[in-house]
Amino acid sequence: MSDLIEDPNMQPPDVPGEIAEPLRRAIGERYLTYALSTIMHRALPDARDGLKPVHRRILYAMRQLRLASNGGFRKSAKISGDVMGNYHPHGDAAIYDAMARLAQDFNVRYPLVDGQGNFGNIDGDNPAAARYTEARMTIVAEALLEGLDEDAVDFRDNYDGTLTEPVVMPATFPNLLANGSSGIAVGMATNIPPHNIVELCDACLHLIKTPDAREDTLLNYVPGPDFPTGGIIVEPPENIARAYRTGRGSFRLRAKWELEDLGRGQWQIVVTEIPYQVQKSKLIEKIAELIQTKKIPILADIRDESADDIRMVLEPRSKNVDPEVLMGMMFRNSDLEVRFSLNMNVLIDGVTPKVCSMKEVLRAFLDHRQEVLVRRSRFRLGKIDHRLEVLEGFIIAFLNLDRVIDIIRYDEDPKPALMREDWSKSHVRAISEKDYVSPAPGEGELSEVQAEAILNMRLRSLRRLEELELLREQSALMAERAGLEDLLDDESLQWASISEQLKATRKTFGKAYPGGARRTVFAEAGEVEEVPLEAMIDREPITVVCSQMGWIRAMTGHIDLTRELKFRDGDGPRFVFHAETTDRLLVFGSNGRFYTLSAATLPGGRGLGEPLRLIVDLPNEVEIVDLFPHRAGRKLLVASNAGNGFIVPEDEVMAQTRSGKQVLNVKGDERALLCNPVAGDHVAVISLNSRFLVFPISELPEMTRGKGVRIQKYNQARGKQGALELDGGLSDATTFDWAEGLRWQMGGGKTRHEQDLTEWLGKRAGVGKRPPHGFPRDNKFS
């Protein structure tokens, strides 16, 4: 097999009924066929009518079923079945989903299908089954199909060759930009936002008047997308211009909100429009999760009061919160602000995919409209010529009515007889000498079309009034024919006609049309200053309780710290201290990392709390060394059990993420042992083997991260296996003022005060001596 792949010239033995070819070529050709099919027939829209094949076939099938906008509805199952059976041999579920989307006014700026029944909603609920819903075309869809019977576009055979379908729709407006499109093909994708038809028509009119108009000039007519769900675009104008110029870019889209005064200083925020393609139910779930996890502590609640219109109510936790600050946090943390990507990758001529600018897309549409106009004019010209031929025969019949009646009455085969008769010589009577011109020599015979028309004429048409009407119709058609010939010969007249059509379309889908006015507005982002959460949270006293197993909670008020509290079976108190809701708490782990908590986000004290390891990313094997409220400007003494440590400013240990911030480096069997606030000019340390040492704090360096320096030296001893081990290790350390001496707790609630510690004073990294009389046997200062 590998040889077959590597050698394209290798000829395998002939096998009857099989064609041998290299695997690389076979796979390449088949995948290329699949890729082209995906690009051209599934994912990318045509720049001329803005439709993909499935949408084009749905509209054409609805037209064949005569589902006009002013007619009746038909079952969606019937429509999708006809589309699948006649034009689109794919799953009926996919066809119905595509048709249902064309009926959703929150997904499509100008719906092409008028749905009756449940076609889904902005919450993300699916449409009802096809057997329950009904549909018909809208006036917008009819505008896309206008002229389809007048040879405006080419037709091709359907998949089995039994019927024909249009290659492209005539499209009286640039539907590609009006309704947008999105799709993913092989190696490429497209994502085009919807726009306003009136603005697009104005841009097309300008492009007709000034074919070499600059891209930026078109932005005077089309300032940006116009989403069906409204919203506010806060993208800078220069970015929008660059996106339309290159065909790639993005737009920041925000929800529209307003402040609602409740009286007595109370207020709430009401969101009336949400960003495009954001499901309201999932948006509310996400915001509710933010409230539950207290990621936005200044937001108290969210309610969905939507009916036909969207109404989402956001309640602040306090009336002192700034609404702009609250919405700024909502925009940063939820889908109330999204970024819509622009990728104008389309089939520019129905075949070739290309990333186009807005001007190129509008130019493709206008060129298509010119071709449609020419084809419809030629079709009309042919119809006029046919009618004039028939009218000429009618007029001859009326001028020679008696002879015509004789032939029809007495001749066995009247049709050939009418065609053989020389009517130029049998001018029996004339309607008016000035109205009728006798046929020229050699032109007096009737054609087959004329003879057939005369034979099919009704007897009641043989009246004087009909004779005059024929002459008037002939005169009007001759004038129309002359106008069409002038139109086909003069390109300027063609563009003038296209301009009139665009003006009529603009009027039809303007402000008088439901939803014709622009929905999406523009505004500056209005960046809100970063305000500390503490400034937006009501300052209230709390008591923080953390158990030995790491369950943390915040009880309301400053309770008695000696009060007995409830814990889980086998658990007990570890840290209990007073704090305030505006405080930030620091957690020091045995891995040397500091973690930061907001006191306002701690679980309430009615339950038994939540695991601290779930609030921050604290590994299971890491122990909690210390937990305390942060105090700005304070310094900390951190040290490991191996006797290494340093001084660190408390402001430098604040972590911005759940994973914490590494401060004290430990490796191997080492672990962080203590974290004590610095309060004095000397350090006192005690080892596990009861060696007491005092030295000036100035000998410890101030660092933000590292292993630190040796605080105390420990003797080495031989272990049972003969390996060198430390005889001891750091047990505890504290700081104090030399002038005041050192105090420590003794048994029975007594306190020992040692004022003169000269005997134990030494250099940093010394071994130390036996501790003072009365020092606790657990070798702890407290």
C-alpha positions in Angstrom: 0.0 0.0 0.0 2.8 2.4 0.8 4.4 1.7 -2.5 1.2 2.4 -4.2 1.0 5.7 -2.5 4.5 6.7 -3.2 4.7 5.6 -6.8 1.9 7.2 -8.9 3.2 5.4 -12.1 2.9 1.9 -10.6 0.6 -0.3 -12.6 -1.2 -2.9 -10.5 -2.4 -6.1 -12.2 -5.7 -5.7 -14.1 -8.8 -6.9 -12.3 -12.0 -7.2 -14.3 -14.6 -4.5 -13.2 -12.0 -2.5 -11.2 -10.2 0.7 -11.9 -6.8 1.1 -10.3 -5.4 4.5 -9.4 -3.0 5.8 -6.7 -4.6 6.3 -3.3 -3.3 9.8 -3.0 -5.0 10.9 -6.2 -8.2 9.0 -5.4 -8.5 10.6 -2.0 -7.5 14.0 -3.2 -10.0 14.1 -6.1 -12.9 12.8 -3.9 -12.1 15.2 -1.1 -11.8 18.1 -3.5 -15.2 17.2 -4.9 -16.7 17.1 -1.4 -15.0 20.5 -0.6 -16.3 22.2 -3.7 -19.8 20.8 -3.0 -19.7 22.1 0.5 -18.5 25.5 -0.5 -20.8 26.1 -3.5 -23.9 24.2 -2.6 -24.2 24.4 1.2 -22.2 26.9 3.2 -21.5 30.0 1.2 -24.2 32.4 0.0 -24.4 33.9 -3.5 -23.5 37.6 -3.5 -26.3 38.3 -6.1 -29.3 37.2 -4.1 -27.7 36.4 -0.7 -29.2 32.9 -0.6 -27.9 29.4 -0.1 -29.3 26.6 -2.3 -31.5 25.3 0.5 -33.1 28.7 1.1 -33.5 29.3 -2.6 -35.2 26.0 -3.1 -37.5 26.6 -0.2 -38.7 29.9 -1.6 -39.1 28.4 -5.1 -41.1 25.5 -3.8 -43.4 27.9 -1.9 -43.9 29.9 -5.0 -44.8 26.7 -6.9 -47.4 26.0 -4.2 -48.7 29.5 -4.7 -48.1 30.5 -1.1 -48.2 34.3 -1.7 -48.0 36.8 1.1 -51.7 37.6 0.7 -52.9 34.0 0.3 -53.4 31.1 2.6 -51.0 29.0 4.6 -49.9 25.4 4.0 -48.5 22.9 6.4 -44.8 23.1 6.9 -44.6 19.4 6.4 -46.0 19.8 2.9 -43.5 22.5 2.0 -40.5 20.7 3.3 -41.6 17.5 1.7 -42.0 19.2 -1.7 -38.5 20.8 -1.3 -37.0 17.5 -0.4 -38.7 15.5 -3.1 -38.3 18.0 -6.0 -35.2 20.0 -5.4 -33.2 19.3 -2.2 -32.5 15.5 -1.7 -31.4 15.9 2.0 -33.1 15.4 5.3 -36.5 17.0 5.9 -35.4 18.0 9.4 -32.6 20.1 8.0 -35.0 21.7 5.4 -37.5 22.5 8.1 -34.9 24.0 10.4 -33.7 26.2 7.6 -37.3 27.3 6.8 -38.1 27.9 10.4 -35.1 30.2 10.8 -36.3 32.3 7.8 -39.5 32.9 9.8 -37.8 33.9 13.1 -37.9 37.7 13.4 -35.2 37.6 16.1 -32.8 35.8 13.8 -33.6 37.3 10.4 -33.8 41.1 9.9 -36.4 40.8 7.2 -38.2 37.4 7.5 -38.8 35.6 4.2 -41.3 33.1 5.6 -44.5 34.1 7.4 -45.0 31.4 10.0 -48.2 30.4 11.8 -47.7 28.4 14.9 -44.7 27.9 17.2 -41.5 28.7 15.2 -39.3 29.0 18.3 -38.4 32.0 20.4 -35.5 34.1 21.6 -35.1 31.9 24.7 -33.7 29.2 22.4 -36.8 26.9 22.4 -37.1 24.8 19.2 -40.0 25.2 16.7 -42.9 22.8 16.9 -42.9 19.8 14.6 -43.5 20.5 10.9 -46.9 18.8 11.1 -48.2 21.5 13.5 -47.0 24.7 11.9 -48.0 26.4 8.7 -46.2 28.9 6.5 -46.4 31.2 3.5 -44.1 33.7 1.8 -43.7 37.3 3.0 -43.7 40.4 0.8 -39.9 40.5 1.2 -39.6 37.0 -0.3 -41.8 38.0 -3.2 -39.5 40.9 -3.9 -36.6 38.4 -4.2 -38.7 36.3 -6.7 -40.0 39.2 -8.8 -39.5 38.6 -12.5 -38.9 34.8 -12.2 -41.5 34.1 -14.9 -39.9 36.7 -17.3 -36.7 34.8 -18.1 -34.8 37.0 -15.5 -32.4 34.3 -14.5 -31.1 30.9 -15.7 -32.7 27.7 -14.8 -31.0 24.3 -14.3 -32.2 20.7 -14.0 -33.0 19.5 -10.5 -31.1 16.6 -9.0 -33.0 13.9 -11.0 -33.5 15.9 -14.2 -37.4 15.8 -14.0 -37.8 19.5 -13.1 -35.9 22.8 -13.3 -35.0 25.2 -10.6 -33.5 28.8 -10.7 -29.8 29.2 -10.5 -30.2 32.5 -8.7 -33.1 34.7 -7.7 -33.8 38.1 -9.4 -33.6 39.9 -6.0 -34.8 43.5 -6.1 -32.7 44.4 -3.0 -29.2 43.3 -1.7 -30.5 40.4 0.4 -26.9 39.2 1.3 -26.3 42.3 3.4 -30.0 42.9 4.4 -30.4 39.5 6.1 -26.8 38.5 6.5 -25.6 34.9 6.4 -23.3 32.5 8.3 -21.8 29.1 7.4 -18.8 26.9 7.7 -17.4 25.2 4.6 -14.2 23.2 4.1 -11.2 25.5 4.8 -13.3 28.6 4.9 -16.3 30.2 6.6 -18.6 33.2 6.3 -20.3 35.4 8.8 -22.2 38.5 7.6 -24.4 40.6 9.9 -27.8 42.0 8.8 -28.2 45.6 7.6 -31.0 48.0 6.9 -32.6 47.8 3.4 -33.2 51.6 3.2 -29.5 52.3 3.9 -28.4 49.6 1.4 -30.6 51.1 -1.3 -29.2 54.6 -0.7 -25.7 53.1 -1.0 -26.6 51.4 -4.2 -28.0 54.6 -5.6 -24.8 56.4 -4.7 -22.8 53.7 -6.3 -24.8 54.0 -9.5 -24.3 57.7 -9.6 -20.6 57.4 -8.7 -19.2 54.0 -9.8 -15.7 54.8 -8.5 -17.0 55.8 -5.0 -14.6 55.1 -2.1 -15.3 52.4 0.5 -15.4 55.0 3.3 -18.0 57.1 1.4 -20.5 54.2 1.5 -20.3 54.4 5.3 -22.2 57.7 5.1 -25.2 55.6 3.9 -24.5 52.3 5.7 -23.0 53.2 9.0 -23.0 49.6 10.3 -25.1 46.5 10.9 -28.7 46.7 11.9 -29.5 43.6 14.0 -33.1 42.3 14.4 -32.7 42.3 18.2 -31.5 45.9 18.3 -28.7 46.6 20.7 -26.0 49.2 20.7 -22.8 49.0 18.6 -19.9 50.5 20.6 -17.1 49.8 18.0 -15.0 52.8 17.0 -15.9 54.1 13.5 -12.4 53.6 12.2 -12.7 49.8 13.1 -16.0 49.6 11.3 -14.6 51.3 8.2 -11.6 48.9 8.2 -13.9 45.9 8.5 -16.1 46.9 5.5 -13.0 47.9 3.5 -11.3 44.5 4.0 -14.3 42.2 4.4 -13.0 41.1 7.8 -13.4 42.5 11.3 -15.7 42.5 14.3 -18.2 44.7 16.1 -18.8 45.1 19.8 -22.5 44.9 20.5 -24.1 45.7 23.8 -27.5 45.3 25.3 -29.7 48.3 25.6 -30.7 49.2 29.1 -32.4 52.0 31.0 -32.6 53.1 34.7 -35.9 52.8 36.3 -36.6 54.9 39.4 -38.5 53.1 42.2 -38.7 56.1 44.5 -37.1 56.7 47.9 -33.7 56.4 46.3 -34.3 52.9 45.1 -33.7 52.0 41.5 -33.3 49.0 39.1 -31.9 48.4 35.7 -34.2 47.2 32.9 -32.6 45.5 29.9 -34.9 46.0 26.8 -32.7 44.7 24.0 -30.1 41.9 24.1 -27.3 41.3 21.6 -27.9 39.4 18.4 -27.9 35.5 18.5 -27.8 35.5 22.4 -30.4 33.2 23.9 -32.2 35.0 26.7 -32.7 31.9 28.8 -29.0 31.0 28.8 -28.1 34.7 29.4 -30.2 34.8 32.5 -28.8 31.4 33.7 -25.3 32.8 33.3 -26.1 36.0 35.2 -27.8 34.0 38.0 -24.6 31.9 38.3 -22.6 35.1 38.6 -24.9 36.1 41.5 -24.7 32.7 43.2 -20.9 32.6 43.0 -20.8 36.3 44.0 -18.5 37.2 41.1 -20.5 40.4 40.9 -21.3 41.1 44.6 -23.0 44.4 43.9 -25.8 42.6 41.9 -28.5 41.2 44.1 -31.0 39.5 41.7 -32.2 39.2 38.2 -35.8 38.7 37.0 -37.2 37.9 33.6 -40.4 40.0 33.1 -40.5 39.6 29.3 -43.7 39.2 27.4 -43.7 40.1 23.7 -40.9 42.5 24.4 -37.8 41.8 26.3 -37.7 43.1 29.9 -34.9 41.8 32.1 -34.7 43.4 35.5 -31.3 43.7 37.4 -31.6 44.6 41.1 -28.5 46.1 42.8 -27.5 45.0 46.2 -27.4 48.6 47.4 -28.8 51.9 46.2 -25.3 53.3 46.7 -24.0 51.3 43.7 -23.2 53.3 40.6 -25.4 52.0 37.7 -22.7 52.6 35.2 -20.2 50.6 37.3 -22.7 47.8 37.6 -23.4 47.6 33.9 -19.7 47.9 33.2 -19.2 44.7 35.3 -22.1 43.0 33.6 -20.7 43.8 30.1 -17.3 42.3 31.1 -18.7 39.2 32.8 -21.7 38.2 30.7 -23.1 38.1 27.2 -24.8 41.5 27.6 -21.8 42.5 25.5 -20.6 40.2 22.6 -18.3 40.6 19.7 -19.8 39.8 16.3 -17.2 38.8 13.7 -17.5 39.9 10.1 -16.2 37.6 7.4 -17.7 38.6 4.0 -16.7 35.4 2.2 -19.2 34.9 -0.6 -19.6 33.4 -4.0 -19.1 36.5 -6.0 -20.2 35.1 -9.3 -22.0 32.1 -8.1 -18.9 29.9 -8.5 -15.8 31.6 -7.0 -15.5 32.2 -3.2 -14.0 35.5 -2.3 -13.6 37.7 0.7 -15.3 40.9 -0.5 -15.6 44.5 0.7 -19.0 46.1 1.0 -18.5 47.9 -2.3 -17.7 44.7 -4.1 -20.8 43.0 -2.7 -23.0 45.9 -3.7 -21.3 46.0 -7.1 -22.1 42.3 -7.7 -25.7 43.0 -6.8 -26.0 45.9 -9.1 -24.4 44.0 -12.0 -26.9 41.2 -11.4 -29.8 43.7 -11.4 -28.5 45.1 -14.8 -28.5 41.6 -16.2 -32.0 40.9 -14.8 -33.3 44.1 -16.3 -31.8 43.3 -19.8 -33.2 39.8 -19.7 -36.6 40.9 -18.6 -36.7 43.6 -21.2 -35.8 41.2 -23.9 -38.5 38.8 -22.7 -41.0 41.6 -22.7 -39.9 42.5 -26.2 -40.6 39.0 -27.4 -44.0 39.0 -25.7 -44.8 42.4 -27.4 -43.7 41.1 -30.8 -45.9 38.1 -30.4 -48.9 40.2 -29.3 -48.4 42.6 -32.1 -48.4 39.8 -34.6 -51.7 38.5 -33.1 -53.1 42.0 -33.1 -52.2 42.5 -36.8 -54.1 39.3 -37.6 -57.1 40.5 -35.6 -57.1 43.8 -37.4 -57.0 42.1 -40.8 -59.9 39.9 -39.6 -61.9 42.9 -38.6 -61.3 44.7 -41.8 -62.3 41.6 -43.8 -64.8 40.2 -41.5 -67.3 38.9 -44.1 -64.5 37.0 -46.0 -63.2 35.5 -42.8 -66.6 34.3 -41.8 -67.2 32.8 -45.3 -63.9 30.9 -45.1 -64.6 29.6 -41.6 -68.2 28.7 -42.6 -67.7 26.9 -45.9 -64.1 25.8 -46.1 -63.4 22.2 -44.9 -60.0 23.2 -43.4 -60.2 27.0 -42.6 -56.8 27.4 -41.0 -54.7 26.7 -44.2 -57.3 28.7 -46.2 -56.9 31.7 -44.0 -53.1 31.5 -44.4 -53.4 31.2 -48.2 -55.7 34.1 -48.7 -54.0 37.4 -49.9 -55.5 39.9 -47.5 -53.7 42.8 -49.1 -56.1 42.7 -52.1 -59.3 42.1 -50.2 -59.6 45.3 -48.3 -63.4 45.2 -48.0 -63.9 47.8 -45.3 -61.7 49.9 -43.1 -62.1 51.0 -39.6 -60.4 54.3 -40.3 -58.3 55.1 -43.3 -55.8 57.0 -41.1 -55.7 54.3 -38.4 -54.9 51.3 -40.7 -52.0 50.8 -43.1 -52.5 48.1 -45.7 -50.0 45.3 -45.7 -47.1 45.6 -48.0 -46.9 43.4 -51.1 -45.9 39.9 -50.1 -47.0 40.6 -46.5 -50.7 40.0 -47.0 -50.7 36.4 -45.9 -51.6 35.5 -42.3 -49.1 33.5 -40.3 -49.9 30.3 -38.4 -50.0 32.2 -35.1 -52.4 34.8 -36.6 -54.7 32.2 -38.2 -54.8 30.2 -34.9 -55.7 33.3 -33.0 -58.5 34.3 -35.4 -60.0 30.8 -35.2 -59.9 30.9 -31.4 -61.5 34.4 -31.2 -64.9 34.5 -29.6 -68.0 35.7 -31.6 -68.9 38.3 -29.0 -65.6 40.0 -29.7 -66.8 41.0 -33.2 -68.0 44.4 -32.1 -67.0 47.9 -33.2 -65.7 48.6 -29.7 -63.3 45.7 -29.9 -62.0 47.0 -33.2 -61.1 50.4 -31.7 -59.6 48.7 -28.6 -57.3 46.6 -30.8 -55.9 49.7 -32.5 -55.4 51.4 -29.1 -53.6 48.3 -27.8 -51.4 48.1 -30.9 -50.4 51.8 -30.6 -49.6 51.4 -26.9 -47.5 48.2 -27.5 -45.6 49.9 -30.3 -44.7 52.8 -28.0 -43.6 50.3 -25.3 -41.6 48.4 -27.8 -39.8 51.5 -28.9 -39.0 52.3 -25.3 -37.6 48.8 -24.6 -35.4 49.0 -27.7 -34.0 52.4 -26.5 -33.5 50.8 -23.0 -31.5 47.9 -24.4 -29.4 50.1 -26.6 -28.6 52.7 -23.9 -26.7 51.7 -20.7 -27.5 55.0 -19.0 -31.2 54.3 -19.4 -30.7 50.9 -17.8 -29.1 52.4 -14.7 -31.8 55.0 -14.5 -34.4 52.2 -14.6 -32.5 50.3 -11.9 -32.4 53.5 -9.8 -36.2 53.8 -10.1 -36.6 50.2 -9.0 -34.3 50.8 -6.0 -36.3 53.9 -5.0 -39.5 51.9 -5.2 -38.0 49.1 -3.0 -36.7 51.7 -0.5 -40.2 53.2 -0.2 -41.8 49.7 0.2 -39.5 48.6 3.0 -38.9 52.0 4.6 -40.4 53.4 7.8 -43.9 52.5 6.7 -42.9 48.8 6.6 -43.2 47.1 10.0 -39.7 46.9 11.4 -38.3 49.0 8.5 -36.8 51.7 10.8 -33.2 51.1 12.1 -33.1 49.1 15.3 -29.4 49.1 16.2 -27.9 52.4 17.4 -24.4 53.6 17.8 -22.6 54.9 20.9 -19.2 55.2 22.4 -18.1 52.5 24.7 -17.8 54.9 27.6 -15.1 52.9 29.5 -15.9 52.9 33.3 -13.1 53.3 35.7 -12.1 50.3 37.6 -13.6 50.8 41.1 -12.5 48.4 43.9 -15.2 46.1 45.0 -14.8 47.3 48.5 -16.0 50.7 47.5 -19.3 49.2 46.1 -20.1 46.8 49.0 -21.9 47.9 52.1 -19.5 47.7 55.0 -21.0 45.3 57.6 -19.4 43.3 60.4 -19.0 39.6 60.0 -17.2 36.7 61.8 -15.2 34.4 59.6 -15.2 30.8 60.7 -12.9 28.2 59.0 -12.9 24.6 60.4 -10.0 22.2 60.7 -11.2 20.4 57.5 -11.2 23.7 55.6 -15.0 24.5 55.5 -15.4 28.3 55.6 -18.4 30.6 56.2 -19.1 34.2 57.3 -21.5 34.8 60.1 -23.4 38.1 60.4 -22.0 40.5 63.0 -19.1 40.2 65.4 -20.0 37.3 67.6 -18.2 36.1 70.7 -15.1 34.3 69.5 -15.3 31.9 72.5 -18.9 30.9 71.6 -19.5 27.3 70.7 -20.2 26.8 67.1 -21.6 23.9 65.0 -19.4 21.8 62.8 -19.6 18.6 60.9 -19.0 15.3 62.7 -15.3 14.9 63.3 -14.6 18.6 62.5 -13.8 21.6 64.7 -12.8 25.2 64.7 -9.4 26.3 63.2 -9.7 30.0 62.4 -12.3 32.3 63.9 -11.9 36.1 63.7 -13.8 39.3 63.2 -13.8 41.0 59.8 -16.0 43.2 57.6 -17.7 42.6 54.3 -15.3 45.0 52.6 -12.2 43.0 53.7 -10.1 40.8 51.5 -8.8 37.6 53.2 -5.4 36.0 52.7 -4.9 32.3 52.7 -1.4 31.0 53.1 -0.8 27.4 52.0 1.9 24.9 52.9 3.0 25.1 49.2 4.1 28.7 49.8 1.3 30.3 47.8 -1.0 33.0 48.9 -4.7 33.0 47.9 -7.1 35.9 48.0 -10.7 35.9 49.0 -13.4 38.6 49.1 -15.2 38.5 52.5 -18.4 39.6 50.7 -18.4 36.5 48.6 -18.1 34.0 51.5 -21.1 31.6 52.0 -23.5 32.6 54.7 -23.4 31.5 58.3 -26.7 29.7 58.3 -25.2 26.5 57.0 -21.9 24.8 57.7 -20.1 26.6 54.9 -18.3 25.5 51.8 -14.9 23.9 51.2 -12.2 26.5 50.9 -10.6 24.3 48.3 -13.5 24.9 45.9 -13.5 28.7 46.3 -9.8 28.9 45.4 -7.6 26.3 43.6 -6.0 24.9 46.7 -4.6 21.3 46.0 -5.8 18.5 48.2 -2.3 17.7 49.5 -1.7 21.4 50.5 -2.5 22.3 54.1 -3.9 25.7 55.2 -1.1 27.4 57.2 -2.9 30.7 58.0 -6.0 32.7 57.2 -6.3 36.4 58.1 -7.8 39.7 56.8 -5.5 41.8 54.6 -4.2 45.0 56.0 -2.6 47.4 53.5 1.0 48.5 54.2 1.7 45.6 56.7 4.7 43.3 56.4 4.8 39.6 56.9 7.5 37.1 58.1 7.2 33.9 56.1 9.3 30.8 56.8 9.5 27.1 56.0 10.0 24.2 58.3 13.6 23.9 57.0 14.4 27.3 58.7 14.4 29.5 55.5 12.4 32.7 55.3 12.2 36.4 54.6 10.1 39.6 55.1 7.5 40.3 52.4 5.2 43.3 52.0 1.6 42.2 52.5 0.5 44.2 49.4 2.8 42.1 47.3 1.1 38.8 48.1 -2.3 39.7 46.9 -3.4 37.2 44.2 -5.6 38.2 41.2 -6.6 34.6 40.2 -8.0 31.5 41.9 -4.7 29.8 41.4 -3.0 32.1 43.9 0.5 33.7 43.9 3.7 31.9 44.7 5.7 33.7 47.3 7.8 31.3 49.4 9.6 28.7 47.3 9.7 25.2 48.8 10.9 21.9 47.3 11.1 18.3 48.2 9.9 17.6 51.7 9.9 21.2 52.7 6.7 23.1 53.4 5.7 26.6 54.4 5.3 26.7 58.2 4.3 30.1 59.3 3.2 33.6 58.2 3.3 36.2 61.0 2.8 40.0 60.9 5.9 42.0 61.6 5.6 44.0 64.8 9.0 44.9 66.3 12.7 45.2 65.6 13.9 41.7 66.6 13.0 38.1 65.7 12.7 35.2 68.1 12.8 31.7 66.8 12.5 28.3 68.4 13.4 24.9 66.9 11.8 21.5 67.2 14.8 20.4 69.3 14.2 23.4 71.7 16.9 25.8 70.5 16.0 29.4 71.2 17.6 32.3 69.1 17.0 36.1 69.0 18.5 38.3 66.3 17.7 41.8 64.8 15.1 41.8 62.1 17.3 43.9 60.0 19.3 40.8 59.2 16.3 39.4 57.3 16.0 40.6 53.7 12.8 42.0 52.3 11.7 40.1 49.2 8.6 39.5 47.1 9.4 35.9 46.2 12.1 33.3 46.8 13.4 30.7 49.1 14.7 33.3 51.6 17.7 33.1 53.8 18.7 30.8 56.7 17.0 31.9 59.9 18.3 29.2 62.2 20.9 26.4 61.8 20.2 22.8 62.7 22.6 20.0 63.5 22.9 17.0 61.2 22.5 13.5 62.5 22.7 10.0 61.1 19.4 8.3 60.5 18.6 4.6 60.8 19.6 4.0 57.2 22.8 6.0 57.7 21.6 9.0 55.7 22.3 12.5 57.0 19.1 14.1 58.6 18.5 17.4 60.3 18.3 17.2 64.0 15.3 19.4 64.5 13.7 22.1 62.3 11.8 25.3 62.7 9.0 25.2 65.2 7.9 28.8 65.5 9.0 32.4 65.1 7.7 35.8 66.1 8.8 39.5 66.1 8.9 41.9 69.1 10.4 45.2 70.3 13.6 44.7 72.2 12.9 47.5 74.6 9.6 45.9 75.7 10.9 42.3 75.9 9.0 39.1 74.8 5.8 37.7 76.1 4.4 34.2 75.6 1.5 32.1 76.8 1.9 29.6 79.6 -0.4 26.9 80.9 -3.4 27.9 82.9 -4.0 31.1 81.0 -0.9 32.8 82.4 1.5 35.0 80.5 5.3 35.0 80.9 7.2 38.3 80.2 10.9 38.0 79.6 12.4 41.5 79.5 16.1 40.7 79.1 16.9 38.4 76.2 20.6 39.3 76.0 21.6 35.7 76.8 19.9 34.4 73.6 20.8 37.3 71.3 23.0 36.2 68.4 23.4 36.3 64.7 20.9 35.1 62.1 21.5 31.4 61.2 22.9 30.6 64.6 22.0 27.4 66.5 20.6 29.1 69.7 20.4 27.9 73.3 18.0 26.3 75.6 14.8 28.5 75.9 14.1 30.7 78.9 12.6 29.2 82.0 8.9 28.5 81.7 8.8 28.4 77.9 6.0 26.1 76.6 7.0 22.5 75.9 5.3 22.5 72.5 7.8 25.1 71.4 5.2 27.6 70.3 5.0 31.3 71.2 1.2 31.2 71.4 
